[in-house]
Amino acid sequence: MSTLTDAEVRRIREDFPLLTAAVTGNGPLVYLDSGATSQKPLAVLDAEREFYLHRNAAVHRGAHSLAVAATDAYEEARRTVAGFVGGTERELVWTSNATEALNLVTYAFSNASAGRGGEQAARFRLGPGDEIVTTEAEHHANLIPWQELAARTGATLRWIPVDDAGALDLAAAQQVVGERTRVLAFTHVSNVTGAITDVPALAALAREVGALTVLDACQSVPHLPVDLPALGVDLAVFSGHKMLGPTGIGALWGRSELLDAMPPFLTGGSMITKVTMESARYLPAPTRFEAGTQRVAQAVALAEAVRYLQGVGMDRVAAHERELGQRLAAGLAELEGVRLIGPPPGTERVGLAAVDVEGVHAHDVGQVLDVAGVAVRVGHHCAQPLHRALGLTASTRASAYLYNTTDDVDRFLAELAGVRSYFRVAG
């Protein structure tokens, strides 16, 4: 599949109002912080506004025609987004973000461990002697909820270490994942190194011991063609705002037989079949996990973001970002006093790279780049254990998307090359 040309990317940029309007003292803004949040095309902004203008009503609750139109739009959005990751509408639960989705999973497991959900929820029960395995490369959102679940249930939390380059040690994984492992939670793409995990290998390892797999797909679904069932995982989460969609919307994908067996997390209206003063019965998934008023307009807008990405072609998006990622890695590897974190040039990665600049704190690096009109991310990127394993407290991260050109990458590299001399630490 061919990559996007710079001419095509410049045409794509015209669909993004913020990118066309933002001009710095050094020319157009170079936005290289899409790993944190992406910009939004006009089609997505219009979709959310159109819903409020013409179809705004409570879903699943009214018999009037406006409520029917709102419900149809809401459920069509579910089908569209579910299909984008290889699933069906019964397999996709709307959440506020990926963090909520992971907390939904861990609290559902916690409720099962407390005896809720009956025998069908037995496979989610954890207790002393059971092990939850995650990795040293995780975003805090895929670590802290598992820490809390271990504390609530008495299970033991273990983790797969990373090597000196920040890559998962798959040989060590075979020692960590064992007969006591009940859950294996890991990221598809590192938000620090840009490295792509061998998901089928880890899923197979979990399957051998009867463990459930939970995938953090926040940095993969926006950038790669992703078929979650084909990857062999059981549950996965991703966010809307990182894939051209609005904030306040994310999703949990899960195999339908698992979602139907999981006890709910949030409870209240709209997710029940019968309520008495003593008890309640819950609807099947995904509705059993969607209590209260839902993010209807945001779901509709996220579906429009998916259609936008499909219109470009995810194979082409991935090929374009692969090219940008390699250009980033190769350029960074040539800069004196700059340490590239993660895979070396030539190794597969998405369009993301983080660095440590010798003698200059990441926040100072980011400030110099900002003055030059280049927006990047600085800090520990919600991955303190990974930074600690690499001997760092913070790093500077550039993350590209379909609207970035090779000129954007080159401008970032040129500005970064002058940071050490600016602070008079170049030797």
N, C-alpha and C positions, 0 to 999 in steps of 0.2 A: 504494500500500500504506500502510495506516495505521501510525502510530507506536505505541509502547507508552505506555500511560497511566501516571502515577505510581502509581496503585493497582496496576496489573499489575506494575510494577517492585518495589514493596514486597512483593508476593507472591513474586516471583522471589527476592528477597533472603532469604526464609525458607529457601530451599534451600541456602544457603551458611553453614555453621556458624560460620566465622570472623567473617563480617560480623554475624551476629546476636549473637555472644558478645562481640565487641570493643567495649568501652565506655570512653570517655575521660572526663576531668574536664569536658569540654564536651558530653557526650552520646555517641551512637553514633559510631563511627569513620567518617569520610568517606574512603573508599579511592579515590584518584585516581592510582594507579600501575599500572594494568593494562597499559600499554604495556611495562612491564618484566616483569611476570608477573601473570597473572589469578588470582583466587580460584577455588576448586573446589567445585562443588555436591556434595551428599551422594551423589547417584547415581554420580558418578565415583569418589568414595572407596569406595563400596560395591562397585563393579565390580572394582576392583583387589583388594580384600579377598576378594571372592567367588571370584575366580580362584585365589588362594592357598589358600583353604579347600577348594575342591572340584575344581579342574582342574589343579593345579600338576604339570607334567611337562615334560621337554625336548621341544621340537617337532621334527618332521621326522626323528626318530631312533629312535623306538620303535614296535613293533608292538602293544604292549599297549593296552587300551582307554583308559587315562588319557592316554597320549601322543597317541592319536588325538583325544581331546576337546580337549586343549591345542592341538594343531595346527589343529583346526577353528576354535577361538576366535581363534587368532592370524591365520589367513588370512581369516576373516570380518571381523576388525577392519581388515585391509588393504583389503578390498573396500569397507567402509563409508567409510573415510577417503579412499580414492581417488575414490569416487563423489562425495564432498562437494566436491571441486575439479574435477569433470568428467572424471576419469580412470578407468582400469580397474586391476585388481589387478596386471597385468603392468607398469604404469607407475609403481608406487609402491615406493620403497626405504625401509625403516626405518633411521633413524640416531639417534644420541643427542640431537641438536639440529640446528638449522639451520646452525650454524657447522661442525659435522662434515660436514653435507651439502655445503656449499660447498668444504670441503677435499677431500672425496671427488671432486668434479668436477675441481678443479684438479690433484690428484695423478693422477687418471685421464688427464687431458690430458698431464701430465708424463710418465707411463709410455708413452703413445702416442708422445710426442716422442722418447723414448729407443728407439723401435723395437718396443715391446711391442704386442701385439694384432693384428699382421699388417696386411694391406692394408685390412681393414674399418675399422681405427682410423686410417687416414691422414688423415681429415678433422679429427681432433683434434690433429694434430701442429703444433707451433709451433717457430719458430726465428728467427734474425736476419732482420729485414725485415718480420716479421709484427707486427701490433698487437693489443693487448688494450685495449678501451675500457670504462671504468666512468664514474662520475660523482662530482662533488664533494659530492653529497648523501648518500653511502653510509654505512651503519653499517660499522664497522671489519671486521666479519665478511665483508662483500662488497667489501673493498678489499685488506686485507693478504694473503689467499690469492692474489689476482691479482698483487700485487707480487712474492710469492715465486715464482709460476709464471714471471713475466717474468724474474726473476733466474736461475732454473734453465734456461730455454730460450733466453735471448738475445732474446726478443721485447721489444717496446717497449710500455710502459704509457702510455696517454693517457686523458684524462677530459673529460667534458662539464661545463662550468662552470655555476654557479648565478648568478642575477641578484641584485639588492640585497635582494629579499624571500626569497631562499633557494630559489626555484623553478628547475627545470632550464631552461636556455636552449636551447629546441628549435631555434632558428635556428642557434645555434653547433653543435648536434649534427650538422647536415648538413655542417658543415665538418670535424668531428672524425672522424666515421664515413666511411671511404673504402674504396678497393679493397684496402688492406692489412689492413683490420680482419678479424680471425678470430673474435673473441668480443666481444659487447656485454653487459655485466652491469650491472643497475640495479635500484633498489627500486621496488616498486609504490606504497607509501605511506611517506613520510618519517617516521622515528621522532622527529624534532625539530619539523618544521613541521606535520605532519598533512596535507600536500598529497598529492593523488592524481595519479600519473603517467599520462600518456596512453600506456598500454602498447602498444595496437595500432599507434600511430604509430611508436614506436621499434622495435617488432618488424618493421614493414614496411621501415623504413630499413635494418635489419640484413639482412633478406632480400634487398634489392636488391643487396647486395655479397657475398652468400653467407656472411654471418657467423652464428654461433650466438648465440642469446639466452639469458641466464641471469637469472631473476627472483628477487629477494628479496621473498617474499610474507609475511614474518613479521607485518607490521602490516596486511595486507589480509585474509588468510584468516579471522582471527577476527572481523572487523568488517563485511565486505562479502560479498555473493554473488559467488563467484569461480569462473569456468570457465576453467581454464588452457589447454586446447586452443583454445578460442574466442578467447582473447587473442592467440594466434599465437606464443607463446614456445616454446622448445625444451626448457628445463629450468627448474625452479623449486624453491625450498626454503621450508619453514615449520616452526614449532615447536609442540609440543603444549602447553607450559606457558602460552603466551599465549592459548590458546583453550579454557580451562576444564579442560585435561588435566593429567596429572602432569608432573613434571620428568623428565628423562632420556629423552625420546622426541621425535623430530622426523622429518621426511620429506624425501626428494628425489623430486620428480615429474619424469618425463622421457618423451619420445616413445619408444615401445618399440624402434623401430629404432635409435635412438641409444644407449639403454642396452645393448642387446645387442652393440653394436659397441665400447663403451667398455671398455678394460682395467680390471680390478679395482684397488682401492686397498688395502684390508686383505685379507690372505690367510690361509688356515688351513683349519679343518674346516668342513664343512657347505656349502661353496660350490663343490665340485668334482665332476667325473664320474669321473676316473681320476687316480691319483697313482702315479708310479714314483720311484725314487731320483734320477732325472735331471730330471723335468718333471711338470707337472700340467695337466689340462684343466679348464676352468671351466664351470659351469652357465650357462644363459641368465639374463638379468636377470628379476626383481630379486634372485634368490638369490645370484648371483655377487658381490653387494656386501654380503652379510650373513654374514660369517665369524664363527664362534664362537657362543657362547650369546647369544641375542637378548633384547630387552626385551619379553618376552611379556606380562606383567601390565600393563605401561605401555601397550602397544599396545591391549590390551583396554579399558583405562580411557579412552584417547584416543577410541576408537570410541564409547564411552558419552558422552563430551563432545560429539562430533559429533551424536549422536542428541538430546542435550539442546538444542543450538543449532537443529537442524532442527525440534524440537518447538515452539520459540518462533517460528522462521521467520527466515531470514537477511535477507529483505527488511525485516522489522519491526525487527530488530536494527540494520540499516543506517540506517533512517529515524529510529530513536530516537537513535542516535549522531550523525546529521547535525544533529538538533535541538540536542543537547547541545553539539556542536562550534560551532555558530553562536552559541549562548548564551554559551559561553566566549569566543569571539572578540569578540563585541559588547561584553560586559562588560569585558573586558580593555582594549579600545580606548578605553574611557571613563575609565580610571584614570590619574590624573596621575602622571608619572614611571615609567610601565610601558610597555615596548616590546613589542608583540606580534610574535613571530617567525613568518614565513611568510605565508600568504594573508590578505588583509584580510577583515573580516566580509563575508559575502555570497558569498564564493568557496567552492567545494566543498572540504570537508575532512572527515576522520573526527573522532571525538570526542576530539581531542587538541589541546593548544595549549601552546606554550612561551613564556616571557617573560624579559626582562631588566629587573630593577628598578633604576632609577638610584640609584647610591650605596650599594647593598647587595649583597654577594656572594650568589650563589645558595645557598650552603650555609647562610648566616645566614637567608635567606628560608625555606628548608626547615625550619630548626630552630624558627622562630617558628610556622610552620604546624603542625608536629608537636605542639607544646605545646597548640595550639588544637584538636587532634584531627583534623587534615587531613593525610593522607599523600600526598606528591607526590614526584617524582623531581628530583634536583639534580645538576649536573655537566655534562659534555660529551656524555653519553648515547652514548658510543662513536662519536662523530661529530666528532672534532676538526677535520678539514678544513672541514666545513660551518660550524662555529662560527668558525673562523679567517676564512673568507670573509665572515662577517657581522660581523667585528670583535669577537668575543666569545671568552671563555675558558670560560664556563659559562652555563647557563640553568636556569630552574625550569620543570618540565613537569608539567602536569596531564593525565592520560589516563583517560577514562571507558570504561565498558562497559555491558552490558545491565542490570547491577544498580545503576547509578547513577541518581539522580533529579535533577530540576531543582533541588530543594532542596540537593542536594550541590554542584552548580555554584554556586549563590547563596552558600552558606556559604563556599566557597573564595574567591569574589570578595570577600566581605565581610572575610574575614580578611586577604587579600592587600592590600586597600585600606589597612589600618592598619600595614603593615610599615614604610613609610618614616618615618611619624611615631614609631613605636616606636624606631627608630634615630636619630631627630631629624635626618633628612636632607630632610624635606619642606620645600619653600620656597614 
